[in-house]
Amino acid sequence: MNVRTLVDVMVVASVVSALAVTPRVLARRSDPVGAARRSVFSPPVVLALVTGLIYVNQVLFTVYVLRVHDGDPSFVARYLPAGWFDLASRNPALRHLAGHFPAPGLLAPSVLRVQAFLELPFVLLVFATVMRWLDADLYRRIARSAALPLASVSYTAVFCLVEWDLRNPYTVDDLVVRSVSAVLTPILLALCAARDRGAARTPASVPGLLVFIGSLGALGVLVLVVYDTALLYSLGRLPERLPLALAAAVLLLGLRRVASRLEGRPARRGLTLAFLRHVLRYWLSLFFVPALAVRYGVLFGTPQLAAGVALVTAATACALAARDVLAEARRTADGGSVGPQDGRPPAGLLLARGLGCAVLAGTGAACLAASLTPRSYYEVTLLSSAAAFLVATVAVCGFADARSAPRSPGADG
């Protein structure tokens, strides 16, 4: 079978395994937690460390090319697509470092091999960070379940298929390094999750969800900058991208401070906002395993299949979220706080009506964002469209809940 077919197989296998494993993981009893607190083992901290190591490797790679290959990366660039290896070889600081670096030949592993080890923890930690922002208990459950090694195997298999499609003299080494990383990375993340006892949770409220979406967007910008400048060995682009990265980092820090203040505040219980939070929770869990297969399926596999798999996870998340929210509404009604005598429509009709308006508004906002986004990587358009869709959806859902009776049934959990 060719690489395209194998990538498609991984897309299907990943989503099937996620649909089989994830619901059982979420059905387990929650882990005991203590008071919310910061941890040196939290995903954002470890992610920052891994990102720092990626950039250190870029510096060492530049030194290696300057000293061993006279600043010419064509010895490896000729094996890879255009857009790679825009080096910062004219940077005075790097040239000074290269001129004084002892035994530069020892830096040969900086050519693809080090990145092959660090790419898996980088991607998994980005996903773990987003999960923990939404629900710390969700992050712990996933990180200490079969879903994590499944994701590691899925991501590594896809990385290796792409490596083989772009094979070069370093490919065999890279495959071995990626296999080692696939074993060690889940162990690292599971150990970090075992030491995490925080109770962080995004409330099902307009401010809480908007802060989460803003954090997701800012992190997405930073990930794209790392991809563009470091994962493509193009450190020469960093000066141009640095103002955007710094703005995203400042915004992210500010939003996380706001999020920490919102965690302890009670939120008004609203049906549609509770549904949105449940959807995000289920979708992140279900999409965790097939995420990278879907991402590379667009480029190296069948795009229609990748899109179909993404829609399957989204539809499943919506179905599970509706089940939970409507069940909570029925329990509330049976408890006597809400009943037929209040004259309001049934919870299912209220939910469908609010979500219908929200989806229409979100779709319009996503299309507008896509049309205004400059064309570069398709992930940039996807990020801006998704952010616009979510912001508009949250705003409309908040308006729908506000128009409901103050005792509108819902769930914040």
KOLGUMI-572508 format. One record per atom (N, C-alpha, C): z negated, x negated, y. Coordinates in steps of 0.1 Angstrom, whole numbers, plus 2048, in hexadecimal, padded with zeros to 3 digits. Layout:
<rs>
ZXY/...
</rs>
This chain:
<rs>
8007F87F4/800800800/8007F780D/8077FC817/8077F4823/7FA7F782B/7F97F0836/7ED7F183E/7EB7FF844/7F6805849/7F581284F/7EF81C845/7F481C839/7EF82582F/7E082282C/7DC81582B/7CE812828/7C5816833/7CA815840/7C281A84B/7C082984A/7CB830847/7C983E845/7C084283A/7C083B82F/7B683D824/7A883B829/7A6831831/79882E836/794839840/79D83F848/79A84A851/795856849/79C85983E/799865836/78C86282E/78B856828/77F853820/772852829/77484E835/76884D83E/76385A842/76C863846/76787184A/76287883E/768877832/76287E827/754879823/75286C824/745866821/73B86B82C/73F86B839/736870843/73287E841/73C88783E/73989583C/730897830/73088E826/72888F81A/71A88A81C/71887F824/70B879826/70387E832/70A88083D/70388284A/6FA88F84A/6FF89A845/6F78A6845/6EA8A483E/6EA89D833/6DE89A82B/6D4891833/6DA88883A/6D287F843/6CA88784D/6D2890854/6CC89885F/6C28A285A/6C38A684D/6BA8B0848/6AC8AA844/6AB89C844/69E896841/69489984C/687897848/67C899851/67D88E85B/679891867/679887872/66F87C86F/672870874/669865873/65E86787C/652862879/647863883/64A85A88F/64685E89B/6498578A7/63C8558AF/63C84B8B7/63184A8C0/63584D8CE/62D8498D8/63184C8E6/63E8448E9/64684A8F2/6528438F6/64F8368FC/65682C8F7/65481E8FD/6608168FB/66180B902/66C802901/66A7F98F5/6757F48EF/6747EC8E4/67E7E08E5/6797D48E2/6827C98E3/68D7CA8D7/68B7D38CE/6947D48C3/69D7E18C5/69D7E78D1/6A57F28D3/6B47EF8D3/6BD7F88D0/6CB7F48CF/6D17EF8DC/6CD7F48E8/6D37EE8F4/6CF7DF8F6/6C37DC8F3/6BF7CE8F4/6C67C58EA/6C77C98DE/6CF7C18D4/6DE7C18D8/6E37CC8DD/6F17CC8E1/6F37C28EC/6EA7C18F6/6EC7B8901/6EC7A98FB/6E37A78F1/6E37998EB/6F07968E4/6F579F8DC/70279D8D5/70D79B8DF/70D7A38EA/7187A28F4/7177948FB/70B78F8FD/709782903/70F7778F9/70D7798EC/71276F8E3/7217708E2/72777B8E4/73577D8E4/73B7758F0/7357768FC/73A76E907/73775F906/72C75C900/72974D8FE/7347488F5/73974F8EB/74474B8E2/7507498EA/7537528F4/75F7518FC/75F744905/75374190A/752734911/754728908/74F7288FC/75171D8F3/75F71D8EE/7657288EC/7747288E9/77C7228F4/779725900/78171F90B/77F71090C/77370C909/7706FD909/7786F78FD/7786FD8F2/7806F88E6/78F6F78EA/7947028F0/7A37018F3/7A66F78FD/79D6F5907/7A06EB912/79F6DD90C/7966DA904/7946CD8FF/79D6C98F3/79E6D38EA/7A56D08DD/7B46D38DE/7B86DD8E6/7C66E28E7/7CB6E18F5/7C56D98FD/7CA6D790B/7CC6E4913/7C36EE910/7C46FA918/7CF704913/7D6701908/7E0709903/7DC7118F7/7DA71F8F8/7D57278ED/7E172B8E3/7ED7268E5/7F872B8DD/7F67288CE/7ED71F8CB/7EB71C8BD/7E67288B5/7DF7318BC/7DB73D8B6/7E174A8BC/7E57498C9/7EA7548D0/7F77598CA/7FF7508C4/80C7548BE/80B75D8B2/7FF75E8AC/7FD7678A1/7F87758A5/7F57778B1/7EF7848B6/7F778A8C0/7F57988C3/7FD79F8CC/7FB79A8DA/80579E8E3/80479A8F1/7F77A18F7/7F179B901/7E57A0907/7D9798904/7DA78F8FA/7CE7878F6/7CF7798FD/7C47738FE/7C3764902/7C7762910/7C276A919/7C3768927/7B775F92B/7B8752929/7AC74A92B/7A8747939/79B74493B/796740948/796730948/7A272B944/7A271C943/7A3715951/7A571C95C/7A5716969/797717970/78E71D969/78071F96F/77A711970/77570D97C/7706FF97E/7636FD975/75B707974/74E70596C/75270395E/75B70B958/75F70994A/7666FC948/76E6F7952/7756EA950/76B6DF951/7606E1959/7566D795A/74E6D694C/74B6E2947/7446E393A/74C6DD92F/7596E092F/7626DA925/7636CB926/7636C6932/7646B8933/7586B092F/74C6B792E/7406B092A/73B6B591D/7426BD916/73D6C3909/73F6B98FE/7356B58F7/7366AB8EC/73C6B28DF/7446AB8D8/74A6AF8CC/7506BD8CC/75A6BF8D5/7606CC8D6/7676D18CA/76A6C88C1/7716CD8B4/7686D58AC/75A6D48AE/7516DC8A6/7516EB8AB/7586EE8B6/7596FC8BB/7657038B4/76B6FE8AA/7777058A4/77371389F/76771589A/764723895/76472D8A0/7647298AD/7657338B8/77273A8B8/77C7348B1/78973B8B0/7887468A5/7877528AA/78775E8A1/77B75F898/776755892/76B756888/75E75C88D/759756898/74D75B89E/74E76A8A2/75976D8A8/75B77B8AC/75C7848A0/76277F895/763788889/75578C884/74B783887/73D786883/73779088C/73978E899/7327968A4/7387A38A7/7447A68A3/74B7B28A7/7447BE8A0/7407BD894/73A7C888D/72D7CC893/7237C3895/7177C789C/7197CC8AA/7237C78B1/7257CC8BE/7297DB8BE/7327DE8B5/7377EC8B4/72C7F58AF/7257F18A5/71A7FA89F/70F7FB8A9/70C7F18B1/7017F28BB/7057FB8C6/7117FB8CA/7168058D5/7138138D0/7178168C4/7158238BE/7068268BD/6FE81D8B8/6F081F8B7/6E98218C4/6ED81A8CF/6E881C8DC/6EA82A8E1/6F682F8DF/6F983D8E4/6F18478DC/6EF8458CF/6E784E8C7/6D984E8CB/6D38428CE/6C58428D2/6C38488E0/6CD8478E9/6CC84E8F6/6CB85D8F4/6D38628EA/6D28718E8/6C68758E1/6C286E8D6/6B78728CE/6B28658C6/6A68608C9/6A28548C2/69F8578B4/69B8638B0/6998668A2/6A686689B/6B186B8A1/6BE86B89B/6C385D898/6C08548A2/6C48468A0/6BD840894/6B0843893/6A883D888/6AD84287A/6AF84F87A/6B485586D/6C184F869/6CB84E872/6D884886E/6D683A86A/6CF832872/6CE824870/6C6820863/6BF82A85E/6B7827852/6BC82F846/6C9833847/6CF83B83C/6DB835837/6E183B82D/6EE836827/6F9837831/6F883E83C/70383F846/70583184C/6FB82984E/6FD81C854/70581284C/70281083F/70A808837/71880D835/71981B834/727821833/72F81D83F/72981E84B/73081B857/73480C857/72B804853/72D7F5852/7397F284A/73A7F983E/7457F7835/7527FC83A/751808840/75D80E846/763806852/75A80285B/75E7FA866/7647EC862/75D7E6858/7627D9853/76F7DA84C/7717E4844/77D7E683D/7897E8847/7877F0852/7917F285C/7947E5863/7897DD867/78B7D186E/7937C7865/7907C7858/7977BE84F/7A67C284D/7A87CF84D/7B67D384C/7BE7CF858/7B87D1864/7BF7CC870/7C17BD870/7B77B686C/7B87A786A/7C47A4862/7C57AB856/7D07A884D/7DE7AB853/7DE7B685B/7EB7BA861/7EF7AF86C/7E57A9872/7E779E87C/7E4790876/7E778F869/7E2783862/7E7776869/7DF76C868/7E175F86E/7DA754866/7DA748869/7D373E861/7C473F860/7BE748869/7B074A869/7AC756861/7B575E85C/7B276B857/7A976B84B/7AB762842/7A2761836/79475E83A/792755843/785752848/77F75E84F/786765857/78277185E/77D77C854/78577E849/78178883F/774785839/772778836/765774830/75977683A/75C772846/751774851/74E782853/75878B854/756799856/74E79F84A/75179A83E/7497A0832/73B79C833/738790837/72A78C839/723794844/72A79684F/72579E85A/7227AD855/72B7B284C/7297BF847/71C7C183F/7187B6839/70B7B6831/6FF7B583A/7007AB844/6F47A884C/6F27B2857/6FC7B785D/6FA7C0869/6F37CD866/6F57D485B/6ED7E0858/6DE7DD855/6DC7D184F/6CE7CD84D/6C77CB85B/6CE7C4864/6C87C2872/6C67CF879/6CF7D8878/6CD7E587F/6C27ED879/6C17ED86C/6B77F4865/6A97EF868/6A87E1869/69B7DB86D/6977DF87B/6A17DF884/69E7E3892/69A7F2893/6A07FA88B/69D80888B/68F80A885/68B80287B/67E804875/67380087F/6767F8889/66C7F4893/66C7FD89F/6758078A0/6768108AB/66E81C8A9/66581F8B2/65D82B8B0/65D8338BD/6668318C6/6678398D2/66B8478D0/6688508D9/66B85E8D8/6768638E2/67E85A8E6/68885D8F0/6928688EC/6958718F5/69D87D8F1/6A38828FE/6B08858FD/6B788B909/6B589A909/6AF89F913/6AC8AE913/6B98B6914/6B98C290F/6C48CB90F/6C48D291D/6C68CB927/6C78D0935/6D28CA93C/6D68D0947/6E28CB94F/6DF8BC953/6D38B995A/6D18AB95E/6D18A2952/6CA8A6947/6C889D93C/6D689A935/6DE8A4933/6EB8A292D/6F589A936/6F489D943/6FD89594D/6F988794D/6EC88494D/6E887694D/6EC86F940/6EB876935/6F0870928/6FF86E929/70787792E/71687592F/71986A938/712869944/71485E94D/711851946/70685093F/702844938/70D84092E/71284A927/71D84891D/729842924/72D84892F/739843936/73783593C/72B832941/729824946/72981A93B/72381E930/723815924/73281391F/73981E91F/74781D91B/74F813924/74D813931/75380A93A/7507FC936/7437F9934/73F7EC930/7457E7923/7467F0919/74C7ED90C/75B7E990E/7627F1917/7707EE919/7717E1920/7687DD929/7697D0930/7677C5926/75D7C691D/75B7BC912/7677BB90A/76D7C6906/7797C68FE/7847BF905/7867C2911/7927BC919/7907AE91C/7847A991E/78279B923/77D792918/77679790E/77078E904/7767908F6/77779D8F1/77C79F8E4/78B79C8E3/79279B8EE/7A07978EE/7A17898F3/7967818F3/7967738F7/79D772905/79A77A90E/7A077A91B/796779926/78E76E926/78376C92F/78976A93D/79576793F/79B76694C/79C773953/79B77E94D/79B78B953/78D78F959/783788955/77578C958/77378D967/778783970/77578497E/77B791984/78679697F/78C7A2984/7847AE97F/77F7AE973/7787B996D/7697B9971/7647AE976/7567AD979/7507B7982/7567BA98E/7507C5996/74F7D298F/7597D6987/7587E2980/74C7E2976/74B7D796F/7407D5965/7337D696C/7317CF977/7247CF97E/7217DD983/72B7E4988/7287F298D/7247FB981/72B7F9976/72780196A/7197FE965/7167F1966/7087ED961/6FD7F296A/6FF7F1977/6F67F7981/6F480697F/6FF80D97D/6FF81B97B/6F781F96E/6FA817964/6F4819957/6E5817958/6E080D95E/6D280A960/6CB816968/6D281A972/6CC82597A/6CB832972/6D683596B/6D6841963/6CB841958/6C9835952/6BF834947/6B183694D/6AF832959/6A2834960/6A0843962/6AA849967/6A9858969/6A785F95B/6AD85A951/6AC860944/69D85F93F/697854941/68985293D/68085B944/68385F951/67B869958/67D877954/68987A94E/68C88794A/68788A93C/684880934/680882926/67488B925/66A88992D/65E89092C/65D89E933/6688A193A/6688AE941/66D8B9939/6668C5939/66B8D0932/6788D5938/6818D992F/68E8DE934/68F8ED931/6968F493A/698903937/6A090492A/69B90D922/6A290F915/6AE918917/6BA912915/6C6919917/6CF91890B/6D6923907/6DD9248FB/6E991A8FB/6F1919905/6FD911904/6FA902906/6F18FF90F/6ED8F1910/6E68EC903/6DE8F48FD/6D98F08F0/6E48EE8E6/6EE8F68E6/6F98F58DD/7008E78DF/7028E48EC/7098D78EF/7018CB8EA/6F48CC8EC/6EC8C08E7/6ED8BF8D8/6EC8CA8D1/6EE8CA8C3/6FC8C58BF/7068C98C6/7148C48C3/7148B58C4/70F8B08CF/70F8A18D1/70789A8C6/6FC8A08C2/6F489A8B8/6FB89A8AA/7018A58A7/7098A689A/71589D89A/71D89E8A6/7298978A6/7278888A6/71D8828AD/71A8748AC/71787089E/70F878897/70C875889/718875880/720880881/72B881878/73787787B/738873888/74386A88C/73F85C88A/732859887/72D84B886/73584387C/737848870/73D841865/74D840868/75484A86B/76284986D/76784487B/75E841884/76283E892/76C833893/76A82888D/77381D88F/78081F887/77F82687B/78B829874/79483287C/78E83C883/79684588C/79C83D897/79483489D/79982C8A9/7A58248A5/7A481D89A/7B0814896/7BA81C88F/7B782888A/7C1831884/7CC83588E/7C883689B/7D183A8A5/7DB82F8A7/7D78228A5/7E08178A8/7E781189B/7E0811890/7E580B884/7E7814879/7E382187A/7E582B870/7EE836875/7EA843871/7F284E875/7E9855880/7EE85588D/7E685B897/7E286A895/7EB87288F/7E888088D/7DD881883/7DC879879/7D187986F/7C4876876/7C486B87E/7B8867885/7B387288E/7BC879896/7B888489E/7B388F896/7B989288B/7B489D882/7A689A87D/7A388E879/79688B875/78C88C880/78F88888C/78688A897/78489889A/78E8A1899/78C8AF89B/7838B5890/7858B0883/77C8B5878/76E8B287B/76A8A6880/75C8A3883/7578AC88E/7608AE898/75C8B68A4/7598C48A0/7628CA897/7618D8893/7558D988A/7528D0882/7468D0879/7398D0882/7398C788C/72E8C6895/72C8D389C/7368DA8A1/7358E78A8/72F8F189E/7348F2892/72F8FC888/7218FA886/71C8ED883/70E8EB880/7068EE88D/70B8EA898/7038ED8A5/7018FC8A7/70C9048A5/70B9128A6/70191889C/701913890/6F8918886/6EA91688A/6E790A88F/6D9907893/6D490F89F/6DD9108AA/6D99168B6/6D89258B4/6E192B8AC/6E093A8A9/6D493D8A0/6D1934897/6C593688E/6B8936897/6B892C8A1/6AC92C8AA/6AB9388B2/6B793D8B6/6B794A8BE/6B29558B6/6B59568A9/6B09618A1/6A196089E/69D95389C/68E95189B/6879568A7/68C9528B3/6869568BF/6859658C1/69196C8BD/69197A8BE/6879818B4/68797C8A8/67D98189E/66F97F8A2/66D9758AB/65F9728B0/65B97C8BB/6659848C0/66198E8C9/66398A8D8/66797E8DB/66997A8E9/6769808EE/6809828E5/68D9878E9/6919928DF/69699D8E4/6999A78DA/6A49B08E0/6A99BA8D8/6B49C28DD/6B09CA8E9/6A39CC8EC/69F9D48F7/6A29CD905/6A59C0904/6A79B9911/6B59BC917/6BE9C390F/6CB9C7914/6D59BC915/6D29B0910/6DC9A5911/6E59A5905/6F199F906/6FA99F8FA/6F39968EF/6F89978E3/6F398E8D8/6F597F8DB/6ED9778D5/6ED9698D8/6FB9638D5/7019678CA/70E9628C6/7189648D1/7189718D7/7229748E1/71F96C8EE/71296B8F1/70F9638FD/7149548FC/71294F8F0/7169418ED/7259408EE/72C9498E7/73B9488E7/7409498F5/73B9528FD/74095590B/73D948913/731943913/72E93791B/73792B917/73892990A/74091D905/74F91F908/75492B907/76292D90A/765929918/75D92D921/75F92992F/75E91A931/75491492A/75190692B/75D8FE926/76290291A/76D8FA914/77A8FB91D/77C906923/78890792C/7868FE938/77A8FE93E/7788F6949/7788E7945/7738E493A/7738D6935/7818D1932/7898D992C/7978D5929/79E8D3936/79D8DB940/7A48D994C/79F8CC953/7928CA953/78D8BD959/7928B1951/7938B2944/7988A693C/7A68A493F/7AE8AE940/7BD8AC943/7BE8A6950/7B78AA95A/7B78A5968/7B3896967/7A9893960/7A488595F/7AF87C959/7B588194E/7BF879947/7CB877950/7CF880958/7DA87F961/7D787596C/7CB873970/7C786B97B/7C385D977/7C185B96A/7BC84E965/7C8844964/7C783896A/7D282E969/7D482A95A/7E1828956/7E4825949/7E1817945/7D981593B/7D6807936/7D3809927/7C7806922/7C4809915/7C2818913/7C681E908/7C582C906/7B6830906/7AD827903/79F82A903/79A82D911/7A082891B/79C82B929/79F83992C/7AB83E929/7AE84C92B/7A5855923/7A2851916/79A85990E/78C85A914/78784F919/77984F91E/77885892B/782857934/78185F940/78386D93D/78C871933/78E87F930/782885929/77C87D920/770882919/764884923/76387B92C/75887C936/75A88893F/76688A943/76989694C/7678A3944/76B8A3937/7698AF92F/75B8B292D/7538A892A/7448AB928/73D8AF935/7408A8940/7398AC94C/73C8BA950/7498BE94F/74D8CC953/7478D6949/7468D293C/7418DB932/7328DD935/72A8D2937/71C8D393A/71A8DC946/7218DA951/71F8E195D/7218F095B/72C8F4954/72F902951/724908948/72090193E/716906935/70990893C/7058FE945/6F990094D/6FA90D956/70690F95B/70891C963/70692895B/70C92794E/70B933945/6FD935941/6F592B93F/6E792D93B/6DF932947/6E292E953/6DB93295F/6DD941961/6E994695D/6EC95495F/6E695D954/6E1957949/6DB95E93F/6CD962943/6C696A93C/6B896E93F/6B096293D/6A5961945/69C955945/697952937/69795C92E/69295A921/69D958917/6A995391C/6B4951913/6B0949907/6B494D8FB/6B09458EF/6B79388EF/6B292E8E9/6B99218E7/6AF9188E1/6B390C8E1/6AB9018DB/6AE8F48E2/6A38ED8E4/6A58E08EA/6A48D48E0/6A28D78D4/6A08CD8CA/6AD8CB8C2/
</rs>
